[in-house]
């Protein structure tokens, strides 16, 4: 998913016996597999955790347009340009779906946007890495969207109704994004020697940042334990990361590319791939604002916000005018 290190209450989940009557009814509803809707009673910790996760997810979709949007005008063919343009447009739509879902919890889109622009809200670490050549568009689609799908498909079963429903369309569109990325990698890998070298270079640079997208191991985390008890989160990070490696390693082999991990090998006993952990010090540096492109990404979003002020003001003025006309007519 595009949300990492999401904090919940900071406490271990309560037992049913230690809950208030409202908390117990709420938890039992979740345990029965029923959805929580905006007008239902919910613990404040549940609401805050959802807002952090959904907000970070939405911010990631919006900021995630930047590395790819940079290549729309430089795509090698008109077809590739059209596909990439459609993909970037999809990402904008995903952000809007998620902001709309988060607004049902009582926080406005403007509030969430201002938190992003000020640096108080986070977005996925992966978007703080540069896209240096066209094959990076393939790596982003294949690896980054592939990792996102691995995280997002279970969220269609998350306990909060608006979030789960938003994820249905998002996952359908992300599956096409992953396919177009793999198609680019196929063209590059089966093309000239120079093209294959570019594909290998992209894999080398995006492999470990893609593994970081799942976040550090959370098997002992009180935040993850509570989020999973509330079914805001469905799977552990290590579980999803392993599934991603198991899915991606054979694909790399098919492409004739080498995953940059000397420890990567099939384990007959576990029937899974053994692999090396990413550099978690680098991960924490990046999400703390010290990645290769953090400053550039926030500067671009702030510029877009400032440049669009006249348009927002115009929409607001027009809406106010229409409301006043309607009131006068009544």
Secondary structure, DSSP 8 states (H G I E B T S, - for coil): ----S----SS----GGGS-HHHHHHHHHHHTT--B-TTS---HHHHHHHHHHHHHHHHHHHHHHHHHHTTGGG-SSHHHHHHHHHHHHHHHHHHHHHHHHHHTTT--HHHHHHHHHHT-S---GGGGS---STHHHHHIIIIIHHHHHHHHGGGGG-SBHHHHHHHHHHHHHHHHHHHHHHHHHHHHHTS-HHHHHHHHHHHHHHHHHHHHTT-S--TT-HHHHHHHHTTSS-S-HHHHHHHHHHHHHHHHHHHT---S-TT-EEETTTTEEE-----HHHHHHIIIIISSSHHHHHHHHHHHHHHTHHHHHHHHHHHHHHHHHHHHH-
